[in-house]
Amino acid sequence: MTAKRDLTTTRKQVFGDVEPGTECRICGRNVEDGRRKVCSDYCDNIQTAVMGMLNWSSLRRRVIDRDDETCTQCGWDREIRRRAREHIRGLIAEAAGEQPTSPSMKELGEQDDVDWDQHRQRYREWRERRDAAKDKYGDPERDFGRSLEVDHITPIADGGHPFDPGNLQTLCTKCHTEKTAVENSERASTPSRGDLSRELTEFVTDGSGK
């Protein structure tokens, strides 16, 4: 009987003796600088590329940059939000008028006949005009809180790859929420394997299959 050949190759056979804990995390060679985890710039570039593919924060940034920081569904982007905020702020400022200010104690000096009630009344009236304008035009700080998110085109639950850029797209919060709601609704209406198995078992055991 012919002895079975061992075709496996160990790190020691390729690189010689390497002190445990000093090997390059990419190629296995000895790392002379104890402060580094890789032996060369080449291996460092490989490490960065791999981490970029599997690190969600890095991948998210690359996908958003690829899509020009724009929702691929509705076209919303941060520039639209900025312009909308500036426009709404302008309308509110015009409707409310200049914000009244009260004199500081330094400005008053020795003056002691200031009508503080009048200052407070002017401020209340200005705030009422501002709040009325916000109710009419919308509060730019609250109503334009939409942001950009990265969505899995084919959900992971349906077999979509979690880190493939080809399965990722940039969506605004609104479009992402709507898409997720549709997917969840479709998934809830689709019988699971367990449901189908139970139905088949009942079909066979109650004699309906005859």
Rosetta blueprint (number, residue, H / E / L):
1 M L
2 T L
3 A L
4 K L
5 R L
6 D L
7 L L
8 T L
9 T L
10 T L
11 R H
12 K H
13 Q H
14 V H
15 F H
16 G L
17 D L
18 V L
19 E L
20 P L
21 G L
22 T L
23 E E
24 C L
25 R L
26 I L
27 C L
28 G L
29 R L
30 N E
31 V L
32 E L
33 D L
34 G L
35 R L
36 R L
37 K L
38 V L
39 C L
40 S L
41 D H
42 Y H
43 C H
44 D H
45 N H
46 I H
47 Q H
48 T H
49 A H
50 V H
51 M H
52 G H
53 M H
54 L H
55 N L
56 W H
57 S H
58 S H
59 L H
60 R H
61 R H
62 R H
63 V H
64 I H
65 D H
66 R H
67 D L
68 D L
69 E L
70 T E
71 C L
72 T L
73 Q L
74 C L
75 G L
76 W L
77 D E
78 R H
79 E H
80 I H
81 R H
82 R H
83 R H
84 A H
85 R H
86 E H
87 H H
88 I H
89 R H
90 G H
91 L H
92 I H
93 A H
94 E H
95 A H
96 A H
97 G L
98 E L
99 Q L
100 P L
101 T L
102 S L
103 P L
104 S L
105 M H
106 K H
107 E H
108 L H
109 G L
110 E L
111 Q L
112 D L
113 D L
114 V L
115 D L
116 W H
117 D H
118 Q H
119 H H
120 R H
121 Q H
122 R H
123 Y H
124 R H
125 E H
126 W H
127 R H
128 E H
129 R H
130 R H
131 D H
132 A H
133 A H
134 K H
135 D H
136 K H
137 Y H
138 G L
139 D L
140 P H
141 E H
142 R H
143 D H
144 F L
145 G L
146 R L
147 S L
148 L E
149 E E
150 V E
151 D E
152 H E
153 I L
154 T L
155 P L
156 I H
157 A H
158 D H
159 G L
160 G L
161 H L
162 P L
163 F L
164 D L
165 P H
166 G H
167 N H
168 L E
169 Q E
170 T E
171 L E
172 C E
173 T H
174 K H
175 C H
176 H H
177 T H
178 E H
179 K H
180 T H
181 A H
182 V H
183 E H
184 N H
185 S H
186 E H
187 R H
188 A H
189 S H
190 T L
191 P L
192 S L
193 R H
194 G H
195 D H
196 L H
197 S H
198 R H
199 E H
200 L H
201 T H
202 E H
203 F H
204 V H
205 T H
206 D L
207 G L
208 S L
209 G L
210 K L
